[in-house]
């Protein structure tokens, strides 16, 4: 994560703070997620069956794409140098807008929507995140993601 002071982070409210690297969502990743979550719906794990759907092939689970936000955040979110820990606090909104087809790459674009000190040394922030699909106009998902950091 890029390093910034608390004051520098607060000054970025309303601005894009980062864009992650591209992440490949291949069939192996989709299959592993299906096993881990026990969500083996055919549109995710059966290339032949999924080919007969409007998707034309297998697609990633929406929750797989959402789970990649943690990896994307490592590239894009600002963090204070003296951070003790950060925790996921939840979401205000998540919308899955377009399927991520097996073999596509995704990346996250992060806008800092809010940043406020809740208690001394404890800051709550919200990022508006757009997960883009390489080569496509419509994003995979949008989310308002809330986190907490302790410094």
VMD Tcl script that draws the C-alpha trace (Angstrom):
set ca {
  {0.00 0.00 0.00}
  {1.26 3.49 -0.75}
  {2.33 5.40 2.40}
  {0.85 8.79 3.34}
  {0.34 10.76 6.54}
  {-3.10 10.91 8.15}
  {-3.29 14.55 7.06}
  {-2.38 13.66 3.47}
  {-5.01 10.93 3.41}
  {-7.70 13.27 4.79}
  {-6.83 15.81 2.07}
  {-7.61 13.18 -0.61}
  {-11.33 12.87 0.22}
  {-13.28 13.08 -3.02}
  {-10.28 12.08 -5.14}
  {-9.07 8.93 -6.81}
  {-6.27 7.57 -4.61}
  {-5.14 4.62 -6.67}
  {-5.66 1.93 -9.26}
  {-4.55 -1.64 -8.67}
  {-2.58 -3.88 -10.96}
  {-4.54 -6.21 -13.24}
  {-5.42 -9.60 -11.73}
  {-6.07 -12.64 -13.92}
  {-9.31 -14.46 -13.16}
  {-8.65 -17.79 -14.84}
  {-10.55 -21.05 -14.61}
  {-8.15 -22.43 -11.99}
  {-8.91 -19.47 -9.68}
  {-12.65 -19.88 -10.28}
  {-12.50 -23.62 -9.59}
  {-10.51 -23.08 -6.37}
  {-13.04 -20.51 -5.17}
  {-15.89 -22.90 -6.01}
  {-14.26 -25.60 -3.88}
  {-13.51 -23.25 -0.98}
  {-17.06 -21.86 -0.88}
  {-18.86 -25.02 -2.01}
  {-20.58 -22.95 -4.70}
  {-20.16 -25.24 -7.70}
  {-22.93 -23.85 -9.91}
  {-22.31 -24.97 -13.49}
  {-21.91 -21.44 -14.87}
  {-18.69 -21.27 -12.86}
  {-17.18 -24.75 -13.17}
  {-18.61 -26.48 -16.25}
  {-17.17 -24.92 -19.43}
  {-19.35 -27.06 -21.71}
  {-22.58 -26.31 -19.88}
  {-21.73 -22.65 -19.42}
  {-21.00 -22.34 -23.15}
  {-24.72 -22.97 -23.79}
  {-25.76 -19.98 -21.66}
  {-25.89 -16.32 -22.69}
  {-22.46 -15.95 -21.01}
  {-20.89 -18.19 -23.66}
  {-18.55 -19.78 -21.12}
  {-17.73 -19.90 -17.46}
  {-17.82 -16.78 -15.33}
  {-16.34 -15.89 -11.96}
  {-18.52 -15.87 -8.87}
  {-19.52 -12.34 -7.95}
  {-18.15 -13.00 -4.48}
  {-14.82 -14.09 -5.97}
  {-14.53 -10.75 -7.73}
  {-15.55 -8.96 -4.53}
  {-12.99 -10.93 -2.50}
  {-10.21 -9.69 -4.76}
  {-10.74 -6.17 -3.37}
  {-8.33 -7.01 -0.54}
  {-5.59 -7.78 -3.06}
  {-6.46 -4.70 -5.11}
  {-6.36 -2.49 -2.01}
  {-2.75 -3.50 -1.39}
  {-1.83 -1.68 -4.61}
  {-4.14 1.30 -4.36}
  {-5.26 2.35 -0.87}
  {-3.22 4.87 1.07}
  {-2.05 3.88 4.54}
  {-0.29 5.80 7.30}
  {3.31 4.88 8.01}
  {2.57 4.25 11.69}
  {-0.44 1.99 11.20}
  {-0.94 -0.66 13.89}
  {-3.69 -2.53 12.04}
  {-6.50 -2.17 9.57}
  {-9.81 -3.99 9.54}
  {-12.62 -4.50 7.07}
  {-15.72 -2.81 8.50}
  {-18.21 -3.72 5.77}
  {-20.02 -2.27 2.78}
  {-22.70 0.34 2.29}
  {-23.41 -0.89 -1.22}
  {-22.27 -3.61 -3.60}
  {-23.63 -4.03 -7.11}
  {-22.54 -6.71 -9.58}
  {-22.87 -5.08 -12.99}
  {-21.17 -7.39 -15.50}
  {-19.90 -10.97 -15.45}
  {-16.18 -11.64 -15.36}
  {-15.54 -14.34 -17.94}
  {-12.85 -16.92 -17.24}
  {-9.51 -15.71 -18.58}
  {-10.25 -12.00 -18.13}
  {-8.28 -9.57 -15.98}
  {-9.77 -7.18 -13.43}
  {-8.46 -4.20 -11.50}
  {-9.79 -1.85 -8.84}
  {-10.10 1.91 -9.06}
  {-10.37 3.54 -5.60}
  {-11.88 6.93 -4.75}
  {-11.66 8.01 -1.11}
  {-15.22 9.08 -0.25}
  {-14.75 9.79 3.46}
  {-12.12 9.73 6.18}
  {-12.89 10.60 9.78}
  {-11.35 10.10 13.19}
  {-13.80 8.14 15.34}
  {-11.62 8.00 18.45}
  {-8.05 9.10 19.04}
  {-5.91 7.06 16.64}
  {-8.92 5.26 15.09}
  {-10.05 6.33 11.62}
  {-13.00 5.14 9.58}
  {-12.90 5.57 5.84}
  {-15.01 4.69 2.83}
  {-13.73 4.01 -0.66}
  {-15.93 4.00 -3.73}
  {-14.45 1.11 -5.66}
  {-15.03 0.26 -9.29}
  {-13.74 -3.11 -10.50}
  {-12.95 -2.81 -14.18}
  {-12.70 -5.68 -16.64}
  {-9.85 -5.39 -19.10}
  {-11.12 -4.53 -22.59}
  {-14.73 -3.97 -21.50}
  {-16.70 -0.78 -20.97}
  {-18.98 -2.00 -18.20}
  {-17.40 -2.64 -14.78}
  {-17.72 -5.97 -12.98}
  {-18.87 -4.31 -9.79}
  {-19.10 -1.12 -7.81}
  {-18.93 -0.95 -4.03}
  {-18.79 1.50 -1.15}
  {-16.26 -0.23 1.09}
  {-15.79 0.82 4.71}
  {-12.59 0.21 6.62}
  {-11.03 1.13 9.92}
  {-7.37 1.84 10.67}
  {-5.63 2.18 13.99}
  {-2.49 4.31 14.33}
}
mol new
graphics top color blue
foreach p $ca { graphics top sphere $p radius 0.5 }
foreach p [lrange $ca 0 end-1] q [lrange $ca 1 end] { graphics top cylinder $p $q radius 0.2 }
display resetview
